[in-house]
Amino acid sequence: MAQRRKSAPKPQEQPAGYDNAARFICYRCGRAFSRYKSFFLASHSPMYRSVGYLPVCKDCCDLIYNKYVDELKSERAAMRRFCMKFDLYWHDSLFDMVTKQESIRSYVTSYVGKTNMSRYLSKDFDDTIKEEAEAEEARRAQRAKEIGVLELDDDDDIVEEYTVTEKDYPPNCFENWGKGYDYDFYVDLERRYNKYTAGRGDIPPNEESMFRQVCLLEAQIARDGAAGKPIKDNIATLNTVLGNLKLKPVQQKDDADSSLDKVPFGVGIKWCEDRRPIPEVDPQFKDQDGIVKYITTWLYGHLVKMAGKKDWRSQLYEDEIAKMRLEHPDYDDMDDEDFLADVLSEVGDDV
């Protein structure tokens, strides 16, 4: 018995631009439009090269995307699935750009628009698959190199051990440290040496030798300590070498203090201000009580006034004194009645 054919879905409410005679049909909802532009999303995928637009309208694209969001519980995963369905280029950075910007357009419209930028015009989902495979291969190769194996399987389990050759060793390591150590030890020595010599510029050969001694002693102490071997003698030797290089904390502090002792006080203050200036005071800790102005006015301003000088501090002092100076009224030209009225009015105000 033949299956009954499902009836076509009823068209939704038609938007502006709908025309029954139009030939631009959405393959999902069946609506017809007078043009592609404004109602369909542009795409440069080879799948739609003849028309340059996706075969479904913008409204249906949003519905498909929202369906994937509900199923996958992730907007990022939903957008990737949408790109896979319509052969669009997918990259995490593009989706990050969409989520960070504020726009009235939907995520789908914004993302597809970014895939049409000049740098992505020739890319589709096949390029996504290729790039992801290359990135995964690079990650697995780096992981294999980190753990010292040749190859990993799909679960990052070791398939084949990696044999370290001389080309894998740090450059010039045999000349710097001599032969006889294993690969990891050479890497550790180079790391320590780079840490000690960073920012020192050209180092004299005698100092280079002492820095290498420090690195060798430190690395050997770390290994012997992990193996439970005695390390007391190596520690004593290390302290001696550090002392010769003046790298002990107490030596560095003494050197800094002695260098400041040899310069004038003002030069020392400038040295501190140039290298470690006092930060700006937080607003809540500024001169809220006016103590700075008080000292400037009544101490410095008064001293400047006494010395017979005139500057902004003496002027500040005189202004404050003027605020406190009382001016007596002149009663010489007043008769007794006006004098009593004025005095009694002031007394009344005080009461």
C-alpha atoms as one frame of an Amber mdcrd trajectory, in Angstrom:
protein
   0.000   0.000   0.000   1.511   3.326  -1.024   2.236   5.799   1.717   0.098
   8.863   1.817   2.070  11.892   0.740   2.280  14.646   3.308   0.726  17.914
   2.303   2.986  20.907   1.845   3.252  23.244   4.856   0.998  26.240   4.810
   2.892  29.418   3.995   3.413  31.787   6.885   2.394  35.416   6.893   4.069
  36.950   3.896   6.523  39.811   4.484   6.891  42.981   2.456   8.144  42.175
  -1.004   6.025  39.027  -1.367   4.790  38.364  -4.852   2.893  35.261  -5.976
   4.416  35.579  -9.412   7.962  35.935  -8.085  10.412  33.143  -8.760  12.632
  33.562  -5.682  11.282  30.790  -3.476  12.453  29.799  -0.002  13.110  26.049
  -0.157  11.992  25.582   3.442   8.808  27.578   3.977   7.760  27.943   0.331
   7.325  31.692   0.451   8.031  33.645  -2.737   9.905  36.909  -2.889  10.421
  39.559  -5.512  14.213  39.522  -5.069  16.991  37.770  -3.180  18.452  40.892
  -1.600  17.075  41.783   1.855  15.282  38.439   2.204  18.091  35.896   1.716
  21.628  35.709   3.090  24.468  36.155   0.596  26.932  33.276   0.315  30.048
  32.688  -1.773  30.036  28.947  -1.251  30.561  26.890  -4.449  27.259  25.163
  -3.632  25.324  28.370  -4.398  27.684  30.033  -6.853  25.049  30.520  -9.551
  22.793  32.687  -7.360  25.139  33.835  -4.581  22.518  33.358  -1.859  21.458
  30.629   0.558  18.386  28.695  -0.621  16.310  29.528   2.485  15.125  32.928
   3.660  16.481  34.791   6.666  13.507  33.870   8.862  13.999  30.185   8.182
  17.740  30.495   8.854  16.958  31.895  12.296  14.460  29.090  12.940  17.009
  26.442  11.952  19.648  28.042  14.183  17.267  28.263  17.167  16.364  24.607
  16.681  20.051  23.652  16.899  20.456  25.810  20.012  17.640  23.904  21.710
  19.105  20.556  20.693  22.800  21.215  21.351  22.376  23.576  24.344  25.122
  25.793  22.943  24.972  28.807  20.636  28.520  28.154  19.416  27.790  24.512
  18.590  24.519  25.533  16.928  26.272  28.026  14.663  28.882  25.453  13.686
  26.132  22.964  12.797  24.386  25.661  10.760  27.600  26.332   8.834  28.046
  22.613   8.203  24.508  22.322   6.814  24.859  25.270   4.428  28.551  24.830
   3.512  29.681  28.039   5.212  33.137  28.656   6.622  33.296  28.197  10.389
  35.880  29.603  12.793  35.685  30.306  16.511  37.187  33.771  16.129  34.379
  34.848  13.773  31.748  33.741  16.256  33.592  35.561  19.046  33.397  38.744
  16.981  29.653  38.288  16.591  28.992  37.724  20.295  31.113  40.695  21.406
  29.501  43.308  19.200  26.112  44.845  19.849  23.777  44.583  16.869  20.057
  44.433  16.194  20.712  41.705  13.632  20.481  38.042  14.580  23.577  35.945
  15.223  23.006  34.093  11.954  22.807  37.264   9.856  25.847  38.762  11.563
  27.949  35.603  11.260  27.122  34.921   7.597  27.910  38.550   6.835  31.385
  38.124   8.310  32.052  35.029   6.197  31.601  37.293   3.168  34.560  39.489
   4.122  37.350  39.491   1.548  39.691  37.253   3.572  37.044  34.490   3.798
  35.363  34.767   0.389  37.025  31.671  -1.042  36.473  29.494   2.037  33.705
  27.018   2.832  33.155  24.238   5.346  35.673  22.030   3.559  38.319  24.569
   4.566  37.035  24.372   8.131  37.522  20.605   8.181  41.004  20.946   6.712
  42.095  23.652   9.180  40.730  21.770  12.180  42.548  18.602  11.083  45.808
  20.517  10.693  45.379  22.156  14.106  44.685  18.810  15.737  47.714  17.260
  14.072  49.903  20.125  15.277  48.505  19.749  18.794  49.180  16.011  18.819
  52.705  16.533  17.493  53.401  19.112  20.201  51.950  16.817  22.844  54.064
  13.926  21.603  57.161  16.125  21.713  56.395  17.251  25.255  56.146  13.732
  26.623  58.986  12.435  24.440  57.195   9.972  22.181  57.016   9.573  18.437
  53.283   9.148  17.872  49.960   9.194  19.741  46.716   7.426  18.908  43.290
   9.090  18.796  43.033   9.034  22.598  46.509  10.549  23.067  47.866   7.190
  24.152  51.435   6.337  23.197  51.708   4.376  19.943  55.440   4.607  19.285
  58.251   5.827  21.475  60.238   8.808  20.204  63.983   8.481  19.925  65.736
  11.735  20.770  68.546  12.618  18.369  71.247  15.277  18.541  69.182  17.682
  16.442  66.589  17.823  19.254  69.114  19.021  21.831  69.439  22.771  22.599
  71.964  24.475  20.303  75.582  24.482  21.534  74.596  22.540  24.645  77.537
  20.122  24.329  79.982  23.016  24.027  78.461  24.809  27.022  77.903  21.868
  29.379  79.961  19.008  28.005  78.703  15.588  26.961  77.299  12.796  29.075
  73.985  14.240  30.293  70.521  13.235  29.081  68.190  15.405  27.010  66.007
  16.607  29.907  69.066  17.633  31.928  70.401  19.761  29.082  67.005  21.458
  28.683  66.887  22.172  32.420  70.406  23.643  32.391  69.625  25.926  29.455
  66.427  27.136  31.129  68.264  27.987  34.346  71.098  29.718  32.498  68.702
  31.867  30.472  66.913  32.864  33.670  70.114  34.003  35.389  71.564  35.859
  32.417  68.380  37.527  31.149  68.860  41.271  30.689  72.599  41.260  31.491
  73.819  41.958  27.960  77.360  40.832  27.104  78.729  38.693  29.921  82.501
  38.237  30.385  83.743  34.652  29.885  84.705  34.279  33.548  81.175  35.215
  34.662  79.664  32.849  32.071  81.646  30.012  33.619  80.427  30.865  37.113
  76.806  31.133  35.964  77.108  27.665  34.438  78.460  26.370  37.737  75.423
  27.785  39.514  73.077  26.101  37.021  74.867  22.760  37.283  74.808  22.827
  41.080  71.135  23.787  41.222  70.113  21.076  38.772  72.208  18.478  40.568
  70.773  19.467  43.961  67.244  19.106  42.575  67.988  15.620  41.200  69.849
  14.404  44.270  67.167  15.714  46.572  64.446  13.895  44.633  66.528  10.693
  44.746  67.135  10.970  48.494  70.865  11.582  48.155  72.816  13.992  50.407
  72.912  17.564  49.095  74.667  19.442  51.917  78.037  19.742  50.174  76.486
  20.927  46.908  74.476  23.564  48.756  77.614  24.884  50.447  79.402  25.043
  47.097  76.416  26.792  45.508  76.377  29.465  48.221  80.070  30.076  47.658
  79.609  30.566  43.899  76.594  32.829  44.452  78.692  34.851  46.854  81.439
  35.261  44.274  78.852  36.536  41.792  77.298  38.793  44.468  73.890  37.221
  43.868  73.010  36.583  47.497  70.030  38.707  48.640  71.981  40.185  51.573
  74.803  41.211  49.220  72.450  42.872  46.789  70.799  44.804  49.635  74.145
  45.894  51.077  75.347  47.007  47.656  72.217  49.086  47.122  72.518  50.737
  50.553  76.235  51.469  50.155  75.718  52.998  46.729  73.154  55.413  48.159
  75.466  56.314  51.032  78.001  57.696  48.557  75.676  60.265  46.978  74.185
  63.500  48.395  70.786  63.296  50.019  69.005  65.197  47.262  70.586  63.043
  44.558  69.455  59.938  46.427  65.896  61.269  46.599  65.946  61.964  42.857
  67.327  58.448  42.238  64.392  56.968  44.153  61.850  59.202  42.428  63.171
  58.317  38.969  63.065  54.568  39.592  60.345  54.038  42.160  58.323  57.252
  42.444  55.740  57.657  45.162  52.332  56.931  43.639  49.531  59.450  43.579
  47.522  59.584  46.787  44.077  58.018  46.594  41.250  60.580  46.802  40.154
  59.296  50.205  43.637  59.882  51.612  44.185  63.392  50.301  44.424  66.468
  52.557  40.803  66.354  53.692  41.421  68.204  56.980  43.478  70.952  55.322
  46.563  70.239  57.414  48.902  71.031  54.499  47.245  74.398  53.934  47.275
  75.058  57.685  51.033  74.458  57.989  51.781  76.402  54.815  49.744  79.379
  56.016  50.593  79.649  59.684  54.138  78.261  59.719  55.778  78.976  56.361
  53.645  82.022  55.613  54.351  83.525  59.032  58.087  82.853  58.728  58.213
  84.461  55.291  56.301  87.469  56.644  58.713  87.798  59.579  61.664  87.652
  57.186  60.228  90.612  55.302  59.732  88.677  52.090  56.710  88.651  49.856
  55.571  85.542  47.985  52.471  83.406  47.692  52.939  82.001  51.196  53.107
  85.403  52.880  50.104  86.506  50.818  48.213  83.419  51.979  49.068  84.329
  55.578  47.926  87.945  55.150  44.645  86.841  53.560  43.879  84.597  56.510
  44.788  87.341  58.999  42.508  89.752  57.152  39.594  87.378  57.621  40.127
  87.472  61.395  40.786  91.216  61.757  37.938  93.119  63.459  36.944  96.549
  62.172  35.578  98.893  64.814  32.715 101.178  63.726  33.369 104.895  63.657
  31.043 106.672  66.094  32.673 110.091  65.986  30.039 111.645  63.790  27.081
 109.922  65.490  24.884 111.477  68.105  24.053 109.649  71.290  20.718 108.353
  70.058  22.158 106.730  66.911  25.086 105.371  68.905  22.812 103.655  71.424
  20.530 102.304  68.665  23.479 100.763  66.831  25.013  99.219  69.931  21.721
  97.878  71.242  20.866  96.391  67.823  24.127  94.439  67.847  23.472  93.223
  71.333  20.018  92.143  70.309  21.432  90.142  67.390  23.853  88.350  69.716
  21.026  87.421  72.058
